[in-house]
Amino acid sequence: MKHSWDELDRYRGVQFEGQWPTIIDLLLITEQKFGSRNGFTVFKPTRATLSYSQVLKEVIRVSSYLQQCGIAYGDRVIVNGKNSPVWAIAYLATLYAGAVVVPLDNQLHADRIETLSSYVEASFVFADANVLEGLNSEKQWFKNLKGYATLLGKSERYTSIDSLQAGKTYERVTTKETDLAAIFFTSGTTGNEKGAMLTHANIVSDLYQACDGTFLSLDETDVLYALLPLHHSYCCTAVLLESIKFGAECVFGQDIVVSRMINDLTQGKVTIFMGIPLLYNKLLSGLMKQVKKKGFFVNTLVHTMMVINGFTKKYFHWNVFRGAFNKMLLSKLGLDRNNFLICGAGPLAPKVFKQYQQLGLDFIQGYGLTEASPILTLNPISHFKIDSVGMVFPLVEMKIADPDTNGVGEIRVKGPNITQGYYKDEAHTAELFDEEGFMKTGDLGYIDRENYVYLKGRAKNLIVTEGGKNVYPEEIEDLFQLYGQVDQILIRGYQDKKDIPSEMIEAVIFPSEEYYKEHEIDLQQDLEQVIKEVNQKVSGYKKITKLTILDRPMDMTSTKKIKRNKVTA
């Protein structure tokens, strides 16, 4: 059986040594093959594009400056900014200099940035101007830096990455596949960040598994869209690095603002779009709202066409109305050129998944976590299962630990893409692995006979009812995805009686301000009706018995997951 990584045989021993190339090896191979093709593009304020040859030239320029400043093999370099070509240049230049990239969340408070930068003993900082100027330059960790530069924005105090010039051009610092490439701090929903250490082999092996067989089918003619934050390993691996691997064009989006996103998708002629459930839900909701406004006849016609298209597409592989949907609907979202959509950072509700399929769009749903570089499964277009998060990657060994009578237990994994642990954190590293060396994901699920994974939720979030039944909050939360009244939903357990340890189920909701401005109805009664409808879809022991309505939104991670430990209402 042939695999995507078989192509590496022609470069092994010539371009690189060992089993896997480094990230810089991938860039050099792509530049040789597709140097004149578009590499990085941004549309703010006007279109700016770098070919892959220009990308490499910029990487060498910035890397030479880093080396002139004294950045050496193994040094840690902070990259903290909104998505942009210069973010990617800083990332790659760091690796070209043999150093380790430490991407940080652009939304972190200055205190956290300083704490994490000090923790990794950073030697250099790349950051957007507002972030860099917000740091305390009098602190010792900052004084110990060998240099710093801004990415986006103007600063009176600090030099821009665009202006960095070394006295000479430095050679690439050679690194091996086993060398540390990046430290990604997990944006956990239940606690403080931990720095997952990822080697070049971890990341590159994940890239190649993602495009093995029928998972991700793309080439140098594709255009990918980096909208989700690049400091998160999901977008960094699946969009930026996949673009580099294939020599495809990467369009950078800086904010999750629908109007700007549609502009980027349209002007960039994006063929592959990756998002999160929240974003796909909003796009679909907005689209269906526009259809409904056109009146009963058009609304009925479109939904009938969707049902027919979904049927013919599924059973006869005939996308009969895709052309019509492109003109009528998808062009308004910039998705008319789309080959397929990727969803991650949480499961998409099957109903939403199905409606996109009916519109003629293919979805690839995945599952993973930062510590896995990050992807572990993908749902192939040719044989997708609507309730599953996909098939286990070919080089990943997965098992279900301590399964219950339904086969549900903790998902544990081994493979070349799995981290060796957390940076300077032996205690959490020891807790991460079981006695057989499998990494504990903390996720509950089961695997079917075809090696497809089905998620139930996080082990920490499990609710145990009075009858001893297990309730997975995420399963109930998914049922709220298509209710426009609900902006945020958190399902959790609560004790009705202090002397009884079992839990009942509470829904914590932050309502949609936009929805209730448009609909002059009683908010409490309306949300109680929503709860009633959801309760009709679940078994008796899963029914919600308490509703809490918030007057301000819950804190979220950069991939729009609610920080459960911060919800106190």
C-alpha positions as CSV (number, residue, x, y, z in Angstrom):
1,M,0.0,0.0,0.0
2,K,1.3,3.4,-1.0
3,H,1.5,6.2,1.5
4,S,1.9,10.0,1.2
5,W,5.3,9.8,2.9
6,D,6.7,7.5,0.2
7,E,7.5,10.6,-1.8
8,L,10.2,11.5,0.8
9,D,12.4,8.6,-0.5
10,R,13.6,10.8,-3.4
11,Y,14.8,13.5,-1.0
12,R,16.2,11.4,1.9
13,G,20.0,11.3,1.9
14,V,20.0,14.4,-0.4
15,Q,17.8,17.0,1.1
16,F,17.7,15.6,4.7
17,E,18.7,12.6,6.8
18,G,16.6,10.3,8.9
19,Q,12.9,9.3,8.6
20,W,11.2,12.7,8.5
21,P,12.4,16.1,7.1
22,T,12.4,19.2,9.3
23,I,10.0,22.0,8.7
24,I,12.7,24.0,7.0
25,D,13.5,21.0,4.8
26,L,9.9,21.1,3.6
27,L,10.2,24.9,2.9
28,L,13.4,24.3,0.9
29,I,11.9,21.4,-1.1
30,T,8.8,23.5,-1.9
31,E,10.8,26.5,-2.9
32,Q,12.8,24.3,-5.4
33,K,9.6,23.0,-6.9
34,F,7.2,25.9,-6.7
35,G,9.4,29.0,-6.1
36,S,7.5,31.3,-8.5
37,R,4.0,30.3,-7.2
38,N,2.1,32.4,-4.7
39,G,3.0,31.5,-1.2
40,F,1.7,34.0,1.4
41,T,-1.2,36.5,0.7
42,V,-3.0,39.1,2.8
43,F,-5.8,41.5,1.9
44,K,-5.4,44.1,4.6
45,P,-5.3,47.0,3.7
46,T,-4.6,46.0,0.0
47,R,-3.5,42.7,-1.5
48,A,0.1,41.7,-0.8
49,T,1.6,38.4,-2.0
50,L,4.9,36.7,-1.6
51,S,6.0,33.9,-3.9
52,Y,7.7,30.9,-2.2
53,S,11.1,32.2,-3.4
54,Q,10.3,35.5,-1.8
55,V,9.2,33.8,1.4
56,L,12.5,31.9,1.6
57,K,14.4,35.2,0.9
58,E,12.6,36.9,3.8
59,V,13.2,33.9,6.1
60,I,16.9,34.1,5.4
61,R,17.0,37.8,6.0
62,V,15.3,37.6,9.4
63,S,17.2,34.5,10.4
64,S,20.5,36.2,9.6
65,Y,19.5,39.1,11.9
66,L,18.5,36.6,14.7
67,Q,21.9,34.9,14.4
68,Q,23.7,38.2,14.4
69,C,22.0,39.0,17.6
70,G,23.4,35.8,19.1
71,I,20.3,33.5,18.7
72,A,21.7,30.0,18.7
73,Y,20.6,26.4,18.4
74,G,17.9,25.6,21.0
75,D,17.2,29.2,22.1
76,R,13.5,30.0,22.6
77,V,11.9,32.7,20.5
78,I,8.5,34.2,21.3
79,V,6.1,34.8,18.4
80,N,3.0,36.7,19.5
81,G,0.8,38.5,16.9
82,K,-2.3,38.3,14.8
83,N,-2.2,36.1,11.7
84,S,-0.1,37.6,9.0
85,P,2.7,36.7,6.6
86,V,5.2,38.3,8.9
87,W,4.0,36.0,11.7
88,A,4.9,33.0,9.5
89,I,8.2,34.6,8.5
90,A,9.1,35.0,12.2
91,Y,8.1,31.4,12.8
92,L,10.2,30.0,9.9
93,A,13.2,32.3,10.5
94,T,13.4,31.1,14.1
95,L,13.6,27.5,12.9
96,Y,16.1,28.4,10.1
97,A,18.3,29.8,12.9
98,G,18.1,26.4,14.8
99,A,16.0,28.0,17.6
100,V,12.6,26.9,19.1
101,V,9.4,28.8,18.3
102,V,7.1,29.6,21.3
103,P,3.8,30.9,19.8
104,L,1.7,32.8,22.3
105,D,-1.9,33.8,22.3
106,N,-2.3,37.4,21.0
107,Q,-5.1,37.9,23.5
108,L,-3.1,37.1,26.6
109,H,-2.8,39.7,29.3
110,A,0.7,41.3,29.5
111,D,1.3,39.6,32.9
112,R,0.8,36.2,31.4
113,I,3.0,36.9,28.4
114,E,5.8,38.1,30.7
115,T,5.3,35.0,33.0
116,L,5.4,32.5,30.1
117,S,8.3,34.3,28.3
118,S,10.3,34.3,31.6
119,Y,9.3,30.6,32.1
120,V,10.8,29.5,28.8
121,E,13.8,31.8,29.2
122,A,13.1,33.6,25.9
123,S,16.0,35.0,24.0
124,F,14.0,37.1,21.4
125,V,10.5,38.4,21.1
126,F,8.5,39.0,17.9
127,A,5.1,40.6,18.7
128,D,2.6,43.0,17.4
129,A,3.4,46.6,18.3
130,N,0.7,47.0,20.9
131,V,1.7,43.8,22.6
132,L,5.5,44.6,22.7
133,E,4.8,48.1,24.0
134,G,2.6,46.7,26.7
135,L,5.4,44.7,28.2
136,N,7.5,45.9,31.2
137,S,10.9,46.5,29.7
138,E,12.3,46.9,33.3
139,K,11.8,43.3,34.2
140,Q,14.8,41.1,34.3
141,W,13.6,38.6,31.7
142,F,13.1,41.5,29.2
143,K,16.6,42.9,29.9
144,N,18.0,39.4,29.3
145,L,16.6,39.3,25.7
146,K,19.0,39.4,22.8
147,G,16.5,41.4,20.7
148,Y,12.9,42.1,19.8
149,A,10.9,43.3,16.8
150,T,7.4,44.2,15.9
151,L,5.2,42.2,13.6
152,L,2.0,44.2,12.8
153,G,1.4,47.8,13.8
154,K,3.7,50.8,14.2
155,S,5.9,51.6,17.2
156,E,8.1,54.5,18.1
157,R,10.2,52.4,20.5
158,Y,10.8,49.1,18.6
159,T,12.0,48.1,15.2
160,S,9.7,46.4,12.7
161,I,10.5,42.9,11.4
162,D,10.4,44.5,7.9
163,S,13.4,46.6,8.8
164,L,15.7,44.0,10.3
165,Q,19.0,43.7,8.4
166,A,22.1,41.8,9.3
167,G,25.7,42.7,8.3
168,K,25.9,39.5,6.3
169,T,23.9,36.5,5.2
170,Y,24.1,33.6,7.7
171,E,23.9,29.9,6.8
172,R,21.0,27.8,8.0
173,V,21.7,26.1,11.4
174,T,21.1,22.4,10.7
175,T,18.6,20.7,12.9
176,K,17.4,17.1,13.1
177,E,13.9,15.6,13.1
178,T,14.3,14.8,16.8
179,D,15.1,18.4,17.7
180,L,12.5,20.5,19.4
181,A,10.7,22.8,16.9
182,A,8.0,24.5,19.0
183,I,6.5,24.8,22.4
184,F,2.8,25.3,22.2
185,F,1.0,26.4,25.4
186,T,-2.3,24.6,25.6
187,S,-5.3,27.0,25.8
188,G,-7.0,24.7,28.3
189,T,-10.6,25.2,29.4
190,T,-10.1,23.9,32.9
191,G,-6.7,25.2,34.1
192,N,-3.4,27.0,33.5
193,E,-1.4,26.6,30.3
194,K,1.1,23.8,29.9
195,G,3.9,23.9,27.3
196,A,3.6,20.9,24.9
197,M,7.0,20.2,23.4
198,L,6.8,19.3,19.7
199,T,9.7,18.1,17.6
200,H,10.1,18.5,13.8
201,A,9.2,14.8,13.5
202,N,6.1,15.2,15.6
203,I,4.7,18.0,13.4
204,V,5.9,16.8,10.0
205,S,4.7,13.2,10.6
206,D,1.2,14.6,11.4
207,L,1.3,16.7,8.2
208,Y,1.9,13.6,6.1
209,Q,-0.6,11.4,7.9
210,A,-3.3,14.2,7.3
211,C,-2.9,13.9,3.6
212,D,-2.5,10.1,3.4
213,G,-5.0,8.1,1.4
214,T,-8.3,9.9,1.2
215,F,-8.0,12.3,4.1
216,L,-6.9,15.6,2.7
217,S,-6.6,15.8,-1.1
218,L,-4.9,19.0,-2.3
219,D,-2.0,20.3,-4.4
220,E,-0.1,23.4,-5.4
221,T,-3.2,24.9,-7.1
222,D,-5.2,25.1,-3.9
223,V,-5.7,28.2,-1.8
224,L,-6.0,27.7,2.0
225,Y,-7.3,30.3,4.5
226,A,-5.6,30.9,7.9
227,L,-8.4,32.5,9.8
228,L,-8.1,30.8,13.2
229,P,-5.2,31.9,15.4
230,L,-1.9,30.6,14.2
231,H,-0.5,30.4,17.8
232,H,-2.9,27.4,18.1
233,S,-1.3,24.2,16.6
234,Y,-4.5,23.4,14.8
235,C,-4.3,26.2,12.3
236,C,-0.5,26.3,12.3
237,T,-0.3,22.7,11.2
238,A,-3.4,22.1,9.1
239,V,-3.3,25.4,7.2
240,L,0.1,27.2,7.3
241,L,2.4,24.1,7.2
242,E,0.1,22.1,4.9
243,S,0.3,25.0,2.5
244,I,4.1,25.0,2.6
245,K,4.2,21.2,2.2
246,F,2.1,21.3,-1.0
247,G,3.3,24.6,-2.3
248,A,-0.3,25.9,-2.1
249,E,-1.2,29.5,-1.4
250,C,-2.0,30.6,2.2
251,V,-4.3,33.6,2.7
252,F,-4.0,35.1,6.1
253,G,-7.1,36.4,7.9
254,Q,-6.6,38.5,11.0
255,D,-10.0,38.6,12.8
256,I,-13.1,36.4,12.9
257,V,-15.3,39.2,11.5
258,V,-17.8,37.7,9.0
259,S,-17.7,40.7,6.5
260,R,-13.9,40.7,6.3
261,M,-13.8,36.9,6.1
262,I,-16.2,36.8,3.1
263,N,-14.0,39.5,1.4
264,D,-10.9,37.3,2.0
265,L,-12.6,34.2,0.8
266,T,-13.9,35.9,-2.4
267,Q,-10.8,37.9,-3.4
268,G,-8.5,35.0,-2.5
269,K,-10.6,32.4,-4.4
270,V,-10.1,30.1,-1.4
271,T,-10.6,26.4,-2.2
272,I,-10.1,25.0,1.3
273,F,-11.5,26.7,4.4
274,M,-11.0,25.5,8.0
275,G,-13.1,26.7,10.8
276,I,-14.7,25.8,14.2
277,P,-18.4,24.8,14.9
278,L,-19.3,28.3,16.2
279,L,-18.2,29.9,12.9
280,Y,-19.9,27.3,10.7
281,N,-23.1,27.7,12.7
282,K,-23.2,31.4,12.3
283,L,-22.5,31.2,8.5
284,L,-25.3,28.7,8.1
285,S,-27.7,30.6,10.3
286,G,-27.1,33.8,8.4
287,L,-27.5,32.1,5.0
288,M,-30.8,30.4,6.0
289,K,-32.1,33.6,7.4
290,Q,-31.5,35.3,4.0
291,V,-33.3,32.5,2.2
292,K,-36.3,32.8,4.6
293,K,-36.6,36.5,4.0
294,K,-37.2,35.8,0.3
295,G,-40.6,34.4,1.1
296,F,-42.4,31.0,1.4
297,F,-41.9,29.9,-2.2
298,V,-38.2,30.5,-2.4
299,N,-37.6,29.1,1.1
300,T,-39.5,25.9,0.2
301,L,-37.8,25.6,-3.2
302,V,-34.3,26.0,-1.7
303,H,-34.9,23.4,1.1
304,T,-36.4,21.0,-1.4
305,M,-33.4,21.4,-3.7
306,M,-31.2,20.8,-0.6
307,V,-32.9,17.5,0.2
308,I,-32.7,16.3,-3.4
309,N,-29.0,17.3,-3.7
310,G,-28.1,15.6,-0.4
311,F,-29.7,12.4,-1.6
312,T,-28.1,12.4,-5.1
313,K,-24.8,13.4,-3.6
314,K,-24.7,10.7,-1.0
315,Y,-26.0,7.8,-3.0
316,F,-25.0,8.6,-6.6
317,H,-22.0,11.0,-6.0
318,W,-23.9,13.5,-8.2
319,N,-23.8,17.1,-6.9
320,V,-26.8,18.0,-9.1
321,F,-27.6,21.5,-7.7
322,R,-24.0,22.6,-6.7
323,G,-23.8,25.1,-9.6
324,A,-27.2,26.6,-8.7
325,F,-26.3,26.9,-5.0
326,N,-23.0,28.5,-6.0
327,K,-24.8,31.3,-7.8
328,M,-27.8,31.7,-5.4
329,L,-26.1,31.3,-2.0
330,L,-22.5,30.2,-1.7
331,S,-21.0,33.0,-3.7
332,K,-22.4,35.4,-1.1
333,L,-20.1,33.7,1.5
334,G,-17.1,33.3,-0.8
335,L,-17.5,29.5,-0.7
336,D,-18.5,29.0,-4.4
337,R,-14.9,27.8,-5.2
338,N,-14.6,25.7,-2.2
339,N,-13.4,22.0,-2.6
340,F,-14.0,21.1,1.0
341,L,-14.4,22.5,4.5
342,I,-12.5,21.4,7.6
343,C,-14.0,21.5,11.1
344,G,-12.0,21.1,14.3
345,A,-11.6,22.3,17.9
346,G,-14.9,20.6,18.7
347,P,-17.6,18.4,17.0
348,L,-20.0,19.9,14.6
349,A,-23.7,19.0,15.2
350,P,-24.7,16.3,12.7
351,K,-27.7,18.4,11.6
352,V,-25.4,21.3,10.6
353,F,-23.0,18.9,8.9
354,K,-25.9,17.4,6.9
355,Q,-27.1,20.9,5.7
356,Y,-23.7,21.8,4.4
357,Q,-23.6,18.5,2.6
358,Q,-27.0,19.2,1.1
359,L,-25.7,22.6,-0.2
360,G,-23.0,20.6,-2.1
361,L,-20.1,21.3,0.2
362,D,-17.9,18.4,1.5
363,F,-16.8,18.5,5.2
364,I,-13.8,16.9,6.7
365,Q,-14.2,16.7,10.5
366,G,-11.3,15.9,12.7
367,Y,-10.2,15.3,16.2
368,G,-7.0,16.0,18.0
369,L,-5.2,18.0,20.7
370,T,-2.1,20.2,20.9
371,E,0.0,17.3,22.4
372,A,-0.7,15.3,19.2
373,S,0.7,18.0,16.9
374,P,-2.4,18.2,16.8
375,I,-4.5,15.8,14.5
376,L,-5.3,12.2,15.4
377,T,-8.3,11.5,13.2
378,L,-10.0,12.8,10.1
379,N,-13.4,11.9,8.5
380,P,-12.6,11.1,4.8
381,I,-15.0,12.6,2.1
382,S,-15.2,9.3,0.3
383,H,-16.5,7.4,3.4
384,F,-17.6,10.0,6.0
385,K,-19.7,9.0,9.0
386,I,-21.8,11.9,10.1
387,D,-21.7,11.1,13.9
388,S,-18.0,10.4,13.9
389,V,-14.9,12.6,14.2
390,G,-13.1,10.4,11.8
391,M,-10.8,7.5,11.2
392,V,-7.6,7.0,13.2
393,F,-4.4,8.1,11.5
394,P,-2.4,5.3,9.9
395,L,0.7,5.7,12.2
396,V,-1.4,6.3,15.4
397,E,-2.1,3.5,17.8
398,M,-5.3,4.2,19.7
399,K,-6.9,2.3,22.6
400,I,-9.9,2.8,24.8
401,A,-9.0,2.5,28.5
402,D,-11.4,1.1,31.1
403,P,-14.4,0.9,28.7
404,D,-17.9,0.7,30.2
405,T,-20.6,-1.6,29.0
406,N,-21.1,0.6,25.9
407,G,-17.4,0.5,25.0
408,V,-16.9,4.1,26.1
409,G,-13.7,4.9,27.9
410,E,-10.7,7.3,27.9
411,I,-9.0,7.6,24.5
412,R,-5.3,6.9,24.7
413,V,-2.7,7.2,21.9
414,K,0.8,6.4,20.7
415,G,2.5,7.6,17.5
416,P,5.3,9.7,15.9
417,N,3.2,12.8,16.3
418,I,2.8,12.5,20.1
419,T,4.6,15.0,22.4
420,Q,7.4,13.8,24.7
421,G,5.9,15.9,27.4
422,Y,5.6,19.4,28.8
423,Y,8.4,21.9,29.0
424,K,10.1,22.0,32.4
425,D,7.2,20.2,34.0
426,E,8.1,16.6,35.0
427,A,5.0,16.2,37.2
428,H,2.4,16.9,34.5
429,T,4.5,14.9,32.0
430,A,4.4,11.9,34.2
431,E,0.6,12.2,34.6
432,L,0.2,12.5,30.8
433,F,1.3,8.9,30.0
434,D,0.1,5.5,31.3
435,E,2.3,2.5,32.2
436,E,2.4,1.3,28.6
437,G,3.5,4.7,27.2
438,F,0.1,5.7,25.8
439,M,-0.8,9.4,26.1
440,K,-4.0,10.0,28.1
441,T,-6.1,12.4,26.1
442,G,-8.7,13.0,28.9
443,D,-11.4,12.5,26.2
444,L,-14.1,9.9,26.4
445,G,-15.2,8.0,23.4
446,Y,-15.3,4.7,21.5
447,I,-14.0,3.2,18.3
448,D,-16.0,1.2,15.8
449,R,-14.9,-1.8,13.7
450,E,-13.7,0.4,10.9
451,N,-11.4,2.4,13.2
452,Y,-13.7,5.5,13.3
453,V,-13.8,7.4,16.6
454,Y,-16.9,8.7,18.3
455,L,-16.4,11.4,21.0
456,K,-18.6,11.6,24.1
457,G,-16.9,14.4,26.0
458,R,-14.1,15.3,28.5
459,A,-13.7,13.0,31.4
460,K,-13.4,15.9,33.8
461,N,-16.8,17.2,32.7
462,L,-18.7,13.9,33.2
463,I,-22.0,14.2,35.1
464,V,-23.1,11.2,37.1
465,T,-26.9,11.2,37.9
466,E,-28.7,9.7,40.9
467,G,-29.4,6.5,38.9
468,G,-25.7,6.1,38.2
469,K,-26.0,7.1,34.6
470,N,-23.2,9.0,32.8
471,V,-24.1,12.2,31.1
472,Y,-21.7,13.9,28.7
473,P,-22.3,17.7,28.7
474,E,-20.9,18.2,25.2
475,E,-23.6,15.9,23.7
476,I,-26.4,18.1,25.1
477,E,-24.5,21.3,24.3
478,D,-24.4,20.2,20.6
479,L,-28.2,20.2,20.5
480,F,-28.2,24.0,21.0
481,Q,-26.0,24.7,18.0
482,L,-28.9,25.8,15.7
483,Y,-30.8,27.9,18.1
484,G,-30.3,31.5,17.2
485,Q,-31.4,32.6,20.7
486,V,-28.3,31.0,22.3
487,D,-24.9,32.8,22.0
488,Q,-23.2,30.5,24.5
489,I,-24.2,27.3,26.2
490,L,-22.6,25.4,29.1
491,I,-24.1,22.2,30.5
492,R,-22.9,21.2,33.9
493,G,-24.0,19.1,36.9
494,Y,-25.3,20.5,40.1
495,Q,-26.3,19.0,43.5
496,D,-30.0,19.5,44.3
497,K,-29.6,18.1,47.8
498,K,-26.3,18.5,49.7
499,D,-26.5,15.1,51.3
500,I,-26.9,13.3,48.0
501,P,-23.7,13.2,45.9
502,S,-25.5,12.6,42.6
503,E,-25.9,15.4,40.1
504,M,-28.8,17.0,38.2
505,I,-28.3,18.9,34.9
506,E,-28.1,22.7,34.6
507,A,-28.0,24.8,31.4
508,V,-26.0,28.0,31.7
509,I,-26.9,30.3,28.8
510,F,-25.7,33.7,27.6
511,P,-28.4,34.7,25.2
512,S,-27.9,36.3,21.8
513,E,-28.4,40.1,22.1
514,E,-28.9,40.4,18.4
515,Y,-31.7,37.8,18.4
516,Y,-33.7,39.4,21.2
517,K,-33.3,42.9,19.6
518,E,-35.0,41.5,16.5
519,H,-37.7,39.5,18.4
520,E,-39.6,41.4,21.1
521,I,-40.5,38.4,23.2
522,D,-40.0,37.4,26.8
523,L,-36.4,36.2,27.1
524,Q,-37.0,33.9,30.1
525,Q,-40.0,32.2,28.6
526,D,-38.4,31.8,25.2
527,L,-35.3,30.1,26.6
528,E,-37.4,27.9,28.8
529,Q,-39.2,26.8,25.6
530,V,-35.8,26.1,24.0
531,I,-34.9,23.9,27.0
532,K,-38.2,22.1,26.7
533,E,-37.5,21.4,23.0
534,V,-34.0,20.1,23.7
535,N,-35.4,17.9,26.6
536,Q,-37.7,16.2,24.1
537,K,-34.7,15.0,22.1
538,V,-32.8,13.3,25.0
539,S,-33.4,10.4,27.4
540,G,-35.0,11.0,30.7
541,Y,-31.8,11.0,32.8
542,K,-30.3,13.7,30.4
543,K,-33.1,16.2,30.8
544,I,-32.1,19.7,31.9
545,T,-33.8,20.6,35.3
546,K,-32.2,24.1,35.9
547,L,-31.7,27.2,33.7
548,T,-29.3,29.9,34.5
549,I,-29.3,33.0,32.3
550,L,-26.1,35.2,32.3
551,D,-26.0,38.9,31.7
552,R,-22.4,38.8,30.3
553,P,-20.6,36.3,28.1
554,M,-18.4,33.5,29.5
555,D,-14.6,33.6,29.0
556,M,-13.5,31.6,26.0
557,T,-10.2,30.2,24.6
558,S,-8.9,31.4,21.3
559,T,-10.7,28.5,19.6
560,K,-14.0,29.6,21.2
561,K,-14.3,26.9,23.9
562,I,-15.8,28.1,27.1
563,K,-13.3,28.2,30.1
564,R,-15.4,26.0,32.4
565,N,-13.4,26.7,35.5
566,K,-14.1,30.5,35.1
567,V,-17.9,30.1,35.1
568,T,-19.2,31.0,38.6
569,A,-22.9,31.8,38.1
